[in-house]
Amino acid sequence: MGGPASIECVFAGRDGYTLDMTTADEPNVEPNPEKPTEQWVTGDEPMTGPQQSYLETLAREGGEDPPEDLTKAEASEEIERLQQVTGRGASGT
C-alpha cells in the first residue's frame, strides 16, 4: 500500500468565495496521532458502547471473561492487550 490518497474538494459559496480543501500537498499528515491514555481529557469517563462490544468480542475470542465497568482509557488499554492475545488489530490484521 502507498501513502494516503490525494483528496481534492472545492466548495463554491453563494457569495462567490471558494474553499479549496486539497490535501495532496500536505506532507506526512497523521490523521489520528496517538496520545497516552493518561492524557485523555475524557479518559476517566465510562467506556463507550462500541468499546464494550469490541471488548466482549475480543475477550470471547481470547477465552477470557469480558471486563466490566472500565473507563474509556482502561478499555482502550484492554483492547490493545486483547488484540495482542487474539492476533487482531493493527499488527495482527
C-alpha positions in Angstrom: 0.0 0.0 0.0 1.1 3.5 -0.7 0.5 6.7 1.2 -2.8 8.4 1.7 -4.9 9.1 -1.4 -5.0 12.5 -2.8 -8.2 14.4 -1.9 -9.4 17.4 -3.7 -12.6 19.2 -2.8 -13.6 22.7 -3.9 -16.7 24.3 -2.5 -18.3 27.4 -4.1 -20.3 29.6 -1.8 -23.2 31.8 -2.7 -21.0 34.9 -2.1 -18.6 33.8 -4.8 -15.8 32.7 -2.5 -14.4 29.2 -2.8 -12.9 26.9 -0.3 -10.2 24.6 -1.7 -9.6 21.5 0.6 -6.7 19.9 -1.3 -4.6 17.6 0.9 -2.2 16.2 -1.8 0.4 18.8 -0.9 0.3 18.2 2.8 3.4 16.1 3.7 3.0 13.1 6.1 -0.2 14.2 7.8 -1.0 11.8 10.6 -4.8 12.0 11.0 -5.0 10.3 14.4 -1.8 10.8 16.4 -1.7 8.6 19.4 -1.9 10.2 22.8 -1.1 8.4 26.0 -4.4 7.3 27.7 -3.4 9.2 30.9 -3.5 12.4 28.9 -7.0 11.8 27.6 -9.4 14.6 28.6 -12.3 12.1 28.8 -10.3 9.0 29.8 -11.9 8.7 33.1 -15.5 8.6 31.7 -17.2 5.2 31.3 -16.2 3.1 28.3 -18.4 3.6 25.2 -20.8 1.1 23.8 -18.6 0.3 20.8 -15.6 -0.2 23.2 -17.7 -2.6 25.4 -18.9 -4.5 22.3 -15.4 -4.9 20.9 -14.0 -5.9 24.3 -16.7 -8.6 24.6 -15.8 -10.0 21.1 -12.1 -9.9 21.8 -12.5 -11.5 25.3 -14.6 -14.3 23.9 -12.1 -15.0 21.1 -9.3 -14.9 23.7 -11.1 -17.3 26.0 -11.5 -14.7 28.7 -14.4 -13.1 30.6 -15.2 -9.7 29.3 -14.2 -6.9 31.6 -16.9 -4.6 33.1 -17.0 -1.1 34.5 -13.9 0.2 32.7 -13.1 3.8 31.9 -12.5 4.8 28.3 -8.8 4.8 28.9 -8.8 1.4 30.7 -11.0 0.0 27.9 -8.6 1.2 25.2 -5.6 -0.4 27.0 -7.5 -3.6 27.5 -8.5 -3.6 23.8 -4.8 -3.3 22.9 -3.9 -6.2 25.2 -6.6 -8.4 23.9 -5.7 -7.6 20.3 -2.2 -9.0 21.0 -3.8 -12.1 22.6 -6.1 -12.7 19.7 -3.9 -11.6 16.8 -6.3 -8.8 15.9 -5.6 -5.2 15.5 -3.0 -3.1 13.6 -0.2 -5.7 13.7 -2.4 -8.7 13.5 -4.7 -7.8 10.7 
